[in-house]
Amino acid sequence: MGKADRDPNRPKKAMSAYFIFMGDYRNHCKMTGESNTSNVTEFTKMASEKWRSMGETERAPYEQRALVEKQRYESQMSMYVPAPGFSSKGSRKRKNPDAPKRPKSAYLHFLEAFREANREKMNHKEIISQGASAWSRLTDDQKLPYNQKYEAEKEKYNVLLQNMEQTS
């Protein structure tokens, strides 16, 4: 899910006390020249060390601001009405529970047969790794039965998908 998938009118999430501190500390360091803020890794390590060393009284203002931020967010979310095509719980499309299952790939058909043949000899991890290397050593002719199973399942899947789309 990228930024293009998000509702532009959705309220911005509340920042935690730590992130509020990080923003303030970054601005403080830029103003005073205390540290190089352009090297993100070094700055973050230094700032997180400072956060860890702070006592509860030093953290209290940031905790208070985070609480205000959280209340603002909850208030805005209670009035938020998602734009068409977006949901209030997030913008990710939900899978149709009635949709047919996608077909297994040729590799998964091979791995299933490989697992059955080697279940007693190897543990799960060995079956997966040795199955993958065995698959890569197969010729196209040896892969043909697994590809045919996949194609047959794919045809059934496409027919079920078309039937579902026609009924809805």
C-alpha positions in Angstrom: 0.0 0.0 0.0 1.6 3.2 -1.1 0.8 6.9 -0.4 -1.4 7.0 -3.6 -3.7 4.4 -2.0 -4.5 6.5 1.1 -7.5 8.8 1.5 -6.0 12.4 1.4 -8.8 13.6 3.8 -8.1 10.9 6.5 -6.9 12.6 9.7 -3.2 12.3 10.4 -2.3 9.7 13.1 -1.3 10.9 16.5 2.5 11.0 17.2 3.9 9.2 20.2 5.8 11.0 22.9 9.1 9.6 21.5 8.4 11.0 18.0 7.4 14.4 19.4 10.7 14.4 21.4 12.7 13.4 18.3 11.2 16.3 16.3 11.9 18.8 19.1 15.4 17.4 19.6 16.2 17.6 15.9 15.1 21.2 15.8 17.2 22.0 18.9 20.3 20.4 17.4 19.8 22.2 14.1 19.6 25.6 15.9 22.5 25.0 18.3 24.7 22.9 16.0 25.0 20.4 18.7 25.0 17.4 16.4 24.9 16.6 12.7 21.2 16.0 11.9 21.9 15.0 8.3 23.3 11.6 9.2 20.0 10.0 10.2 21.5 6.8 11.7 23.9 8.6 14.0 21.4 11.2 15.0 18.8 8.6 15.8 21.2 6.6 17.9 22.2 9.7 19.8 18.7 11.0 20.3 17.3 7.6 21.4 20.1 7.3 23.9 19.1 10.7 25.3 15.4 9.6 25.4 16.4 6.5 27.3 18.4 8.5 29.9 15.5 11.0 30.5 13.6 10.6 33.7 9.8 10.6 34.0 9.7 14.3 34.9 11.7 15.2 31.7 9.4 13.0 29.6 6.2 14.3 31.1 5.8 17.3 28.7 6.2 14.9 25.7 3.7 12.4 27.2 1.2 15.3 27.7 1.6 16.5 24.1 1.2 12.9 22.9 -2.0 12.6 24.9 -3.4 15.8 23.4 -2.4 14.5 19.9 -4.2 11.2 20.6 -7.4 13.0 21.7 -7.2 15.2 18.6 -6.9 12.1 16.4 -9.7 10.3 18.1 -11.9 13.4 17.8 -11.2 13.8 14.1 -11.7 10.1 13.4 -15.1 10.1 15.1 -16.2 12.8 12.6 -14.3 11.3 9.6 -16.3 10.0 6.7 -14.2 8.0 4.2 -14.2 9.1 0.6 -15.7 6.7 -1.9 -13.4 3.7 -2.4 -11.8 4.0 1.0 -12.7 2.5 4.4 -12.4 4.0 7.8 -10.2 1.1 9.0 -7.6 1.6 6.3 -7.6 1.8 2.5 -6.6 -1.7 1.8 -9.0 -3.6 -0.4 -10.7 -6.5 1.4 -10.7 -9.9 -0.2 -14.0 -11.2 -1.1 -14.6 -14.3 1.2 -16.7 -16.0 -1.6 -13.9 -15.7 -4.2 -12.4 -19.0 -5.3 -8.9 -20.0 -4.0 -6.1 -19.2 -6.5 -4.5 -22.3 -8.1 -1.3 -23.9 -6.8 1.7 -23.1 -8.9 3.6 -25.9 -10.7 6.3 -25.6 -8.1 3.9 -26.1 -5.3 2.5 -29.2 -7.0 6.1 -30.6 -7.3 6.9 -29.7 -3.7 3.7 -31.5 -2.5 4.8 -34.7 -4.3 8.4 -34.2 -3.1 7.2 -33.8 0.5 5.1 -37.0 0.3 8.1 -39.0 -1.1 10.5 -37.7 1.6 8.4 -37.1 4.6 10.0 -39.9 6.6 13.6 -39.2 5.6 13.8 -35.4 6.2 12.5 -32.7 8.4 10.4 -29.8 7.1 13.3 -27.4 6.6 15.3 -30.0 4.6 12.3 -30.9 2.5 11.8 -27.2 1.5 15.5 -26.5 0.7 16.2 -29.8 -1.1 12.9 -29.6 -2.9 13.8 -26.2 -4.2 17.2 -27.4 -5.5 15.6 -30.5 -7.0 13.0 -28.3 -8.8 15.7 -26.1 -10.3 17.5 -29.2 -11.6 14.4 -30.5 -13.4 14.2 -30.1 -17.2 11.2 -28.6 -18.8 10.0 -32.1 -19.8 10.2 -33.2 -16.2 8.3 -30.1 -15.1 5.5 -30.8 -17.6 3.1 -32.8 -15.4 3.3 -30.2 -12.7 2.7 -27.4 -15.2 -0.3 -29.3 -16.6 -1.8 -29.6 -13.1 -1.3 -25.9 -12.7 -2.9 -25.1 -16.0 -5.9 -27.4 -15.3 -6.5 -25.7 -11.9 -6.0 -22.3 -13.5 -8.8 -23.0 -16.0 -11.1 -24.2 -13.2 -10.2 -21.1 -11.2 -10.9 -18.7 -14.2 -14.3 -20.4 -14.8 -15.3 -20.1 -11.1 -14.1 -16.4 -11.1 -16.2 -15.6 -14.2 -19.3 -17.3 -12.7 -18.8 -15.3 -9.5 -18.5 -12.1 -11.4 -21.6 -12.8 -13.5 -23.7 -13.5 -10.5 -22.7 -10.4 -8.6 
